[in-house]
């Protein structure tokens, strides 16, 4: 499915390059019937029909030692959870896959198909019959992951999370050992404790900025440093991310991220744990490296530069829907057309929904990424199944909606005014692009 051209929209223009709070079309990334649950399929059994779905879609998290709170990798464990499984999958809360189904298509899609949803719902409705273990189909081949590992870099020493509320984001500096420019063409984050690491992002910071982050790490008495929200420069240095269930991946289409000698990798890890019971973690980053690529990745960050300066992105206390939008023509930076390879969005805990789109020069909008129910804990990077060409005169536009009502306060307590800054909120999109 290719993204759909949408209705014409009015575009506010400043100096021919920027648009501001004009909203994107309300139907962006939505399609008729996308929230309808499929009709349950009757007559299915666990061993023949359900176990393969659970193994393929849920098996990397819902296993002993995984990040999920319980396992269901046997009939004895899945049967009592059958109604829960059917409910959370029908609501599309599990497995976590935030992008809207009718915006674009992405590689490494973890979402369930309509047939799989119908099977889980029908099996639960029938009472969860076990069936005959002999009917189980042959195990499918292992899911595609990182094709080879040319370099693995671990955190310099173990770190034990200690935040009192069981939710901590920590950054670690990893030395880059290569003495010539190399290209990262594949990535896998290998958590030291799979039940502790909730998600991670890897950045490649050039020699000029590397000393800044090394100083932050050196100034902290424990490994790494606290970095709520990630790195200050947003997506300009991002290599890729990891969430539970990911087995690593090669970058598609011969693309890669160049890293120079003297650079550092920054591993940003989000830990979720029971306060006081966290174990030590020493995660590692496995990389595929090449000496050359067909096209080098560059990052375009999409946000209003005025938002972080002077507290211009005000989200008033108690407001349920505060919207910010911004767009610009990337050709002012790239000098010509580009191909969008990967997209992402970043907000914090009051984020409600967000979109990244192209405002074409003819006045139509094309959806790149739409997340209707933002969850800070399940953000990710999404490689487009097919790259999208960005022409001179087109604009990349981000739109973020925030809920700062009393009912949406992390940890409870009364709401307060929020701005970009002090690690409280952000609205930024990233597009990884290459030359055409």
N, C-alpha and C positions, 0 to 999 in steps of 0.2 A: 504494500500500500504506500503510495507516494502521498506527501502532505497535500492537502486540498487548498487551492486558492480560495480566499474568503472574500466577503463583501468589501467594497471600497470603504476606506475610512479617511476621515479628515486628519491631516498631519500638520502639527505646528512645527515650523522650521525656524531655526536660528542660524544665521550666517550660512544657510544651505547645508548644514552638517548635522544638527542636533534636534531631537524632539524630546519633549518633556512629559508632563503628566497626562497627555491625551491617552485615554485607555485603549488597549487593544480590543478587538472585537470580542463580545461576550461569548460567542460560540467557538472561539479559538480552541482547538484541541478537543472538541467535544463532537460526539456523533449520536444519532438517534438510536436509542435502545442500548447504549453502552452499559447502563446500570442494571439491565434486566438479567435475572438469573436464568441459566438454561434449564430445560425440563430434566428432572432427575432420571437417570437410567436405571431401570429395574433389573433384577436377576444377576447381579454381580457378586463375586466372592473375593475375600481378602487375598488369598494366595495367587489366584489367576489374574485379578484385575486391579486390585488396590495397592498391594505391596510394591509393584513396579513404579506406580505414580509417586508413592511416598518416598521410595528410595531415590528416585531421580530428582524430585523437587524439594524434598524436605530433609534428606538423609545426611547432609553435611552439618546441620544445626541440631536436629532433634535426635541426637545419639548421646550415649554416655560420654561425658566430658565435653560436650558441645556447649555453645553459648545459650541454647534454648533451655527453658526451665525444666523440661521433661523430654524423655525419649519416646518415640513410638516406632521402633524399627523391628518389632515383632508383633505377632497377632495379639499376644497377651498384653502388650502395652498399648496397641492401637485401638483395640476393641472398647475399653472404657472411655477413650477420648473421641469416639466416632462422631458424636453430635458436635463436639467442640471443633473438630477438624472440618466438618461440613459447614459449620457456621462461619468460621473465620475465613475459609476459602471462598465461600459464596459472597461474603462481603469484600473480598479481594484485599483483606488485610494481610493474609499470608498466602504464599511466600511474599515477602516484602518486594514490591516492584512499583515504585511511585509514579513513573511516567504514565500519562493518559494513553489509552489504547488507540485513540483516534487522532493523535497528533503526528506521529512519525513512527518509523520502525527502527529497532536498535539491535545490535549484536549482543549476544550473551543474555538474552531476555529470560528472566527467571519466572515470569508469570505463568499461570496455568491456562491451558486452552479451555474452550467451552466444553469440549468432550471430557476433559479431565475433571472439570468442576461438576459436570452432570454425573460422572461416575462416583465421585466422593459423596455427593448429595444422595444419590440413589442407594448406595451401599448403606449409608447411615439410616435412611428411611426404611430399609428392609430389615433393620435390626443388626447389621454388621455380620452377616454370615461368614464363617471361616472358609468353607470349601475344603478341597483336598490339596494338601501340600504338593502332591505329584502334578497338579495342574499348573504349578508356577512356571512361567515362561523362562527361557534361558536368560541369564544375566546379560544386560546390554553392555556394549563396550564402554570403557571408562569415558567420562565426559572429557571433551577437549579442554586442554589447559595450556600452560606454558610449554612450548615445544622443546626447549632446551634451556639449561642454566649455564651461563658463561661467567656469572659473578654472583656471589651471595655475600651480603654485608649485614651483620647482626648489630644490634644495639651494643655499645661498648661494655655495658655491665647491666645486670638485672635491676629492675625497678619494681617496687611494691607500691601500688596506689594507696593513698591515705586520706583522700577527701572524705569528710564526714558524711556527705549525703550519698556516697556510693556512685558518683558520677564525676569523672575527671577526664580532661583532655590535656595530654602531655606531649611535648615535642622533644625529639632526640636528634643530635647531630651524628651523622654517619660519614666517616672518611671515604672520599672517592679516590681509589688507588691508581687509576689509569693515568699514564704519562703522555697520552696523545688523545686528541678529540675522538670520542666514540659516540655511537648513537644507541640509545635505549630503544629496543624494538619489541620488548615484551616485559611483563611485570607480574610478580606474585609476591604478596605479603604473607609471611609464614609466622603466625602468632605463636609466641612462646607458650601461652595458655589460651586455648581456644574458648574456654568458658569465661574469659576475662576481657578480651579485646572485642569491642563492639564494632568499630570500623576504623579504618586508617587511610591516610592520604600521604603520598610520597611527593616531595618537591625536590628539584635540582636547582641549587642556588649557586650562581657564578662566583668566581674568586673575589670580586669586589665586595659582595654582600656576605660572603661566607664568614668573615671575621665577626660580623655583627651578631650572628646567631651563635657562633662559638663562644663569644663573650657572655651571652645570656646563659648558656649551659654552664660555663665555668663559674658564673656568679651564684649558681644554685648549689646548695649543700648536698642535694641528692641528684641522681642522674636526670639529665634533661632539664626542662623548665615548664612551668604552667603556661599554656597557650590557648585559652578559650577562643574559639573562632578561627584557629589556624594561623597562618602567616599573614603579616600585615599587607603584603603585596597581592593578596588574593590569588587569582588563577594564573598570573603571569609566569610562574615557575613550576606549575603542577605537572607531574609526570603521569600520575594515575592514582586510582584508589582501590580499596579492598573492603568488602563487606562479607559477613558470614555467608557461606555458600559458594563464594568465588574460589575457583581452583587456579586462578591466574590466567593470563591470556597473552597471546601475541598481538601486537598492533596490526591492524589490517592494511592491505593494499600497499605494502612496501614503505610505510611511513615510520618515522622515528624521531625521538627527541635528542638533539645534540647536547653533549656535556663536555665541557673543557677541563683540562688538567687544573688542579687547584680548587675545583668546585667541591661542594659538600652536598650530600643528600640529607634532607630533613624528613624524618618519619614522624608524622603526627598521629597519635593513637588515642582513640576515645575508649576509655575503660568504663564498664558498668559492672558493679559488684555489690555484694552485701557489706555494708560498713563494718569494718573491723575484721573481715574474713578474707580480704584479698590476698592472693598469692603473688609471688614474684613473677615478673614477665620479662623475657628477653627475646623480643620479636626480631625477625630478620626480613630482609628484602632480597628476593631472588630476581635476577635480571637476565634477559637475553640482550646481547650486545652485538652490534655490527659496525664495521669500519665505514660503511657508506649506506645510504638509503636512496630510494627513488625520489622521495619528497620529504623535506624536513618540516616537522611540526613547529608552529609558532602559536602562541596563545593571544587571544583577544579578550580582554576583560571589559565587561559591559556594565557600567555604573556611572552615575553622575559624580564627577570629581568634586562637586560642591557638597555632596552629602557628608563626607568625613570632615569637612572644614566648616567651622562655625556652627555646628549643630543645626544644619538645615533640614535633616531628615527627622522631623519631630513626629513621634507616635504618641499622642496624648493618652494619659491614664484614663482607663475606662472605655476607650473607643473600640468597637468590635470590628470595624473594617476601615483600615487606613491604607491607602494605595499610593505607591510611588512607581513611576515609570521613567525610562530614559532610553534614548536611542541615538546612534550616530552612524555615519558612513565609514566603515573600516578602511576604505580605499585611501582616506586621508592619512592612514598609517602604513598600509601595505603598498600603496602606489598603483594598485590595479586589482583585477578580479582575484578571488581566492575560492578554495574549496573547503567547506566546513566538514570536518571529519568527526568531531566529538563535541558534546555540549554538556553543561552542568549548571546548576543553580545553587546559591548558598544564602541562607538566612539562618537566624537563630531560633530560639524556642517560641517566640511569639509569631513566627511566620505562619500564615494560614494557607496560602496558595501562591503560585508563581508561574510565569511563562517566559520563554525566550522565543522570539519570532523574527522573521525578516519582513520589514516593510519595503515591498518592492517599489521601484521608481514609478510604476504605473498606478500606485495607490492600493494594491492588494496586499494581504498579509499571508505569510506562509509559516506554519507552526513548526518549530524545531524541538521544543520541549515544553510540556505543560504538566504541572503537578497540582492536582486539584485539592489534595489533602496533604499539605506539607508536614513532614516529620523530620525534625532536626537529627534524629538518631538514625535515619535511613537515607541520607543524602549520598549521591554517587555521581560517577562520570559515565556518560552514555555515548558509545560509538554509534554513529548512524549506520544503518545497514547499507545505505547508498549515500555517498557524499553529496552535499547540496552546494551548487555554485552560487556565489555571491558576486553580483555585478557592481561595477562602479555606479554610484547613485542609489544603490540599495542601502538600507539601514538595518543594523542589528538593534533590537529593542528588548529590554528586560522590563517586566512588570511584577511587582511584589505586593501582596496583600498581607496585612498584619492584624492580629486580634490581640489587643491589649486590654481586654475586659477582665473583670474580677474573676470570672470563671476560667480564665486561661493563664493563670499565674503559676509558673513552675515552683513547686514547694509551698504553694499557698501564699497568704499574705496579701495586702492591698496592692493594687497596681500603682505604678509611678510613670511619669513621663520618660520616654525612651528616645535616644538618638543613636545614630551610628557612632560608635566609639565606646570606650570603657568596656569592651567585650559584651555589649548588651544587645545590639542588633546590627544587621547588615542586609544589603540587597545587592547582590552581585551575580552576574552570569559569566560563564567562561565558554568560549568557543575555541577549540583547537583547530587550526586551519593550516592548509598547505597551498603552495602555488598550484594553479590549474594543471 
